[in-house]
Amino acid sequence: MSDISTQLFLGDSRDVLQELADDSIDLIVTSPPYADRREKTYGGEKPDKYVEWFLPISAELLRVLKPAGSFILNIKERVVKGERHIYVIELILEMRKQGWLWTEEFIWHKKNSYPGKWPNRFRDSWERLLQFNKQRKFNMYQEEVMVPIGDWAEKRLKNLSETDKIRDPSKVGSGFGKNISNWVNRDKVFPTNVLHLATETGNKNHSAVFPQVLPEWFIKLFTQENDWVLDPFMGSGTTIKVAQNLRRNSIGIEIQEHYYETARERIEANQMILMEEKGDYETVEPE
């Protein structure tokens, strides 16, 4: 049995990432501090300076990601003086200049978001998860995230028309066709790029915690066992914990000592459980 390695680093991502080898990471999943958020703990980068702050980090991430790897960036716009700031759009454009391909955008719908309103807007119940790649062909294991086909199939697949049985060209000129009969007698289908997930409510050790199912979904989609997962803004360690559970090697970086210690304790406790079950996990931490 091969060991599963979990490496935790206390430090600034801009510095620690320089210690990682080129083309060594299969998947990066992370949620950096949003503009003007978590000011007391992370400094709260201003919207107008956010792109300048993040680009040296994304340059290192581009270097360490394998050619067929993926980068999932959870990020959100901020409202400034009554309108949404465009720092996310600016960041996408600048990352493309660095050499990144912006290949997909997933939406995390927070299905348990509580109500709220402001004079000119309602509460957001979603966040972006941007997918970046180094090349157009990348590793993706779509069958790992298939979902139950749903109630729609009960009626829709009963009386198929002739066009339902062929690849019918799109009538709006999109170039996409369909063959509805492909889904007869199937119990699972591929999901959409909208993820309907509740926010995390059980972990109070960090101000912005991933629900575990969020990194789990992307880790299943883009990696296999023994691949390497990186979270350069580890927080309380949710992504690293999930990577352990799925038998992926992982690296977590956290600049705040309090959160680093919280993550280390969570991950070590999780490791003990896994060692009892399988006996082949190893945590490696730098001095």
C-alpha positions as CSV (number, residue, x, y, z in Angstrom):
1,M,0.0,0.0,0.0
2,S,1.3,3.4,-0.9
3,D,1.5,6.2,1.7
4,I,-0.8,9.3,1.3
5,S,1.2,12.4,2.2
6,T,-0.3,15.5,3.8
7,Q,2.0,18.5,4.0
8,L,1.1,21.6,6.0
9,F,3.0,24.9,5.7
10,L,2.7,28.0,8.0
11,G,3.6,31.0,5.9
12,D,2.8,33.3,3.0
13,S,1.8,31.5,-0.1
14,R,3.9,33.9,-2.2
15,D,7.0,32.5,-0.4
16,V,6.0,28.9,0.3
17,L,4.9,28.2,-3.3
18,Q,8.4,28.9,-4.5
19,E,9.5,25.8,-2.6
20,L,7.2,23.5,-4.6
21,A,8.5,21.8,-7.8
22,D,7.4,22.7,-11.3
23,D,4.5,20.7,-12.7
24,S,3.9,18.8,-9.5
25,I,0.2,19.5,-8.6
26,D,-2.9,17.9,-10.2
27,L,-5.5,20.2,-8.7
28,I,-5.6,23.5,-6.9
29,V,-8.8,24.3,-5.0
30,T,-8.8,27.5,-2.9
31,S,-10.7,30.5,-1.6
32,P,-8.4,33.5,-1.0
33,P,-9.6,36.4,1.1
34,Y,-12.1,38.4,-1.0
35,A,-11.4,42.2,-1.4
36,D,-12.0,44.1,1.8
37,R,-13.0,40.9,3.7
38,R,-11.4,39.4,6.8
39,E,-9.5,42.6,7.4
40,K,-8.7,41.8,11.0
41,T,-7.1,38.5,10.1
42,Y,-5.8,38.7,6.5
43,G,-5.3,42.4,6.0
44,G,-8.3,42.9,3.6
45,E,-6.8,43.7,0.2
46,K,-8.6,46.7,-1.4
47,P,-10.6,46.0,-4.6
48,D,-8.4,48.4,-6.6
49,K,-5.2,46.6,-5.4
50,Y,-6.5,43.0,-5.4
51,V,-5.3,42.0,-8.9
52,E,-1.9,43.4,-8.2
53,W,-1.8,41.4,-4.9
54,F,-3.0,38.1,-6.5
55,L,-1.0,38.0,-9.7
56,P,2.4,36.9,-8.1
57,I,0.5,34.1,-6.4
58,S,-1.3,33.0,-9.6
59,A,2.1,33.0,-11.4
60,E,3.5,30.5,-8.9
61,L,0.3,28.4,-9.2
62,L,0.7,28.3,-12.9
63,R,4.3,27.1,-12.5
64,V,3.5,24.3,-10.0
65,L,0.3,23.0,-11.7
66,K,0.8,20.0,-14.0
67,P,0.0,20.5,-17.7
68,A,-3.2,18.5,-17.5
69,G,-4.2,19.8,-14.0
70,S,-6.9,22.3,-13.1
71,F,-7.2,25.4,-10.8
72,I,-10.5,26.1,-9.1
73,L,-10.7,29.6,-7.7
74,N,-13.6,30.5,-5.4
75,I,-14.0,34.3,-5.5
76,K,-16.7,36.9,-5.2
77,E,-17.2,40.5,-6.4
78,R,-17.7,43.3,-3.8
79,V,-20.2,46.1,-4.0
80,V,-18.4,49.5,-3.8
81,K,-20.4,52.8,-3.8
82,G,-23.6,51.1,-5.0
83,E,-22.2,49.0,-7.9
84,R,-20.3,45.8,-8.2
85,H,-16.6,46.2,-8.5
86,I,-14.9,44.6,-11.5
87,Y,-11.8,43.2,-9.8
88,V,-12.9,39.6,-10.5
89,I,-13.2,40.4,-14.2
90,E,-9.9,42.3,-14.2
91,L,-8.2,39.3,-12.5
92,I,-9.5,36.9,-15.1
93,L,-8.2,39.1,-17.9
94,E,-4.8,39.5,-16.3
95,M,-4.5,35.8,-15.5
96,R,-5.2,35.0,-19.2
97,K,-2.2,37.3,-20.0
98,Q,-0.1,35.2,-17.6
99,G,-0.9,32.1,-19.7
100,W,-4.0,30.7,-18.0
101,L,-7.0,29.5,-19.9
102,W,-10.3,30.4,-18.4
103,T,-12.1,27.2,-19.3
104,E,-15.3,27.1,-17.2
105,E,-17.3,28.9,-14.5
106,F,-19.2,27.0,-11.8
107,I,-21.8,28.6,-9.6
108,W,-22.2,27.6,-6.0
109,H,-25.9,28.2,-5.1
110,K,-26.1,28.5,-1.3
111,K,-29.5,26.8,-0.9
112,N,-29.8,27.7,2.8
113,S,-28.9,31.4,2.4
114,Y,-31.1,33.4,4.7
115,P,-33.2,36.4,3.4
116,G,-32.1,40.0,3.3
117,K,-32.4,43.2,1.3
118,W,-30.7,46.6,0.9
119,P,-32.0,49.8,-0.7
120,N,-30.9,48.7,-4.2
121,R,-30.3,45.0,-4.1
122,F,-31.2,41.6,-2.5
123,R,-29.0,39.1,-0.8
124,D,-26.6,37.1,-2.9
125,S,-27.1,33.4,-2.5
126,W,-24.3,32.3,-4.9
127,E,-20.5,32.4,-5.4
128,R,-18.3,31.9,-8.4
129,L,-15.9,29.0,-8.8
130,L,-13.7,29.8,-11.7
131,Q,-11.8,27.0,-13.5
132,F,-8.4,27.7,-15.1
133,N,-6.1,25.4,-17.0
134,K,-2.7,25.5,-18.6
135,Q,-3.9,23.7,-21.8
136,R,-7.2,22.8,-23.5
137,K,-6.9,19.1,-22.8
138,F,-7.0,18.4,-19.0
139,N,-7.8,15.5,-16.7
140,M,-11.6,15.3,-16.0
141,Y,-13.4,12.3,-14.6
142,Q,-17.0,13.2,-15.3
143,E,-18.5,9.9,-14.3
144,E,-17.4,10.4,-10.7
145,V,-19.9,13.3,-10.2
146,M,-23.0,11.9,-12.0
147,V,-26.3,12.5,-10.3
148,P,-29.7,10.7,-10.2
149,I,-31.6,11.3,-13.4
150,G,-34.5,13.1,-11.7
151,D,-38.3,13.1,-12.0
152,W,-38.3,14.8,-15.4
153,A,-37.3,11.5,-17.1
154,E,-40.5,9.7,-16.0
155,K,-42.7,11.6,-18.5
156,R,-40.1,13.0,-20.9
157,L,-38.7,9.6,-21.9
158,K,-42.0,7.7,-22.3
159,N,-43.2,8.9,-25.7
160,L,-40.2,9.8,-27.8
161,S,-40.6,11.6,-31.1
162,E,-38.5,10.8,-34.1
163,T,-36.2,13.8,-33.5
164,D,-35.7,12.6,-29.9
165,K,-34.0,9.5,-31.4
166,I,-31.4,11.3,-33.4
167,R,-28.8,14.1,-32.9
168,D,-31.2,16.9,-33.9
169,P,-29.3,20.1,-34.9
170,S,-30.0,23.1,-32.7
171,K,-32.8,25.3,-34.1
172,V,-31.1,28.4,-32.6
173,G,-27.8,27.9,-34.4
174,S,-25.8,27.0,-31.3
175,G,-24.3,24.0,-33.0
176,F,-25.3,21.7,-30.1
177,G,-27.6,18.8,-30.8
178,K,-29.4,16.3,-28.7
179,N,-30.4,12.6,-28.7
180,I,-32.9,12.2,-25.9
181,S,-33.1,8.4,-26.4
182,N,-29.6,8.2,-25.1
183,W,-31.0,8.6,-21.6
184,V,-33.6,5.8,-21.7
185,N,-33.0,3.1,-19.0
186,R,-30.3,5.2,-17.3
187,D,-30.5,6.1,-13.6
188,K,-27.8,8.7,-13.6
189,V,-26.9,11.8,-15.7
190,F,-24.2,14.4,-15.8
191,P,-24.7,17.4,-13.6
192,T,-24.9,21.1,-14.6
193,N,-22.3,23.7,-13.6
194,V,-24.6,25.0,-10.9
195,L,-23.9,23.3,-7.5
196,H,-26.8,23.5,-5.1
197,L,-25.0,23.1,-1.7
198,A,-25.8,24.4,1.8
199,T,-23.2,26.7,3.5
200,E,-21.1,25.2,6.3
201,T,-22.7,25.7,9.7
202,G,-20.9,23.1,11.9
203,N,-17.4,24.5,11.8
204,K,-17.1,27.8,13.7
205,N,-13.2,27.8,13.7
206,H,-13.0,30.0,10.6
207,S,-14.9,33.0,9.3
208,A,-15.4,31.6,5.8
209,V,-15.6,27.8,5.7
210,F,-16.1,25.6,2.7
211,P,-18.8,23.0,3.0
212,Q,-16.9,19.7,2.7
213,V,-19.0,18.6,-0.3
214,L,-17.7,21.6,-2.3
215,P,-14.0,20.6,-2.5
216,E,-15.0,17.0,-2.5
217,W,-17.0,17.5,-5.8
218,F,-14.0,19.1,-7.5
219,I,-11.5,16.6,-6.2
220,K,-13.6,13.8,-7.5
221,L,-14.1,15.5,-10.9
222,F,-10.4,16.4,-11.6
223,T,-8.2,13.9,-9.7
224,Q,-7.7,10.2,-8.9
225,E,-6.3,8.4,-5.9
226,N,-2.7,9.4,-5.1
227,D,-2.9,12.6,-7.1
228,W,-1.7,15.9,-5.5
229,V,-4.2,18.6,-4.3
230,L,-3.1,22.0,-3.2
231,D,-4.9,24.7,-1.2
232,P,-2.6,27.8,-0.9
233,F,-5.2,29.5,1.4
234,M,-5.9,26.6,3.7
235,G,-7.9,28.3,6.4
236,S,-9.2,25.6,8.8
237,G,-8.1,22.8,6.5
238,T,-11.4,21.6,5.0
239,T,-10.0,20.9,1.5
240,I,-7.0,19.1,2.9
241,K,-9.2,17.0,5.2
242,V,-11.4,16.0,2.2
243,A,-8.3,15.2,0.1
244,Q,-7.2,12.8,2.9
245,N,-10.6,11.1,3.0
246,L,-10.4,10.6,-0.8
247,R,-6.9,9.2,-0.7
248,R,-5.2,12.1,-2.4
249,N,-1.9,13.6,-1.5
250,S,-2.3,17.2,-0.4
251,I,-0.5,20.4,0.5
252,G,-2.0,23.2,2.6
253,I,-0.6,26.7,3.1
254,E,-1.9,29.1,5.7
255,I,-0.5,32.5,6.8
256,Q,-2.4,32.9,10.0
257,E,-0.9,30.8,12.9
258,H,-4.3,30.4,14.7
259,Y,-6.0,29.0,11.6
260,Y,-2.9,26.9,10.8
261,E,-3.0,25.3,14.3
262,T,-6.8,24.7,13.9
263,A,-6.2,23.0,10.6
264,R,-3.3,20.9,11.9
265,E,-5.4,19.7,14.8
266,R,-8.4,18.8,12.6
267,I,-6.2,17.1,10.0
268,E,-4.2,15.1,12.6
269,A,-7.4,13.9,14.2
270,N,-8.8,12.9,10.8
271,Q,-5.5,11.2,10.1
272,M,-5.7,9.1,13.2
273,I,-9.2,7.9,12.2
274,L,-7.9,7.0,8.7
275,M,-4.9,5.2,10.1
276,E,-7.1,3.0,12.2
277,E,-9.1,2.2,9.1
278,K,-6.4,1.7,6.5
279,G,-3.0,2.1,8.2
280,D,-1.2,3.9,5.4
281,Y,-1.3,7.6,6.0
282,E,1.7,9.8,6.7
283,T,1.6,13.5,7.6
284,V,4.8,15.5,6.8
285,E,5.2,19.0,8.3
286,P,8.1,21.3,7.8
287,E,10.0,22.7,10.7
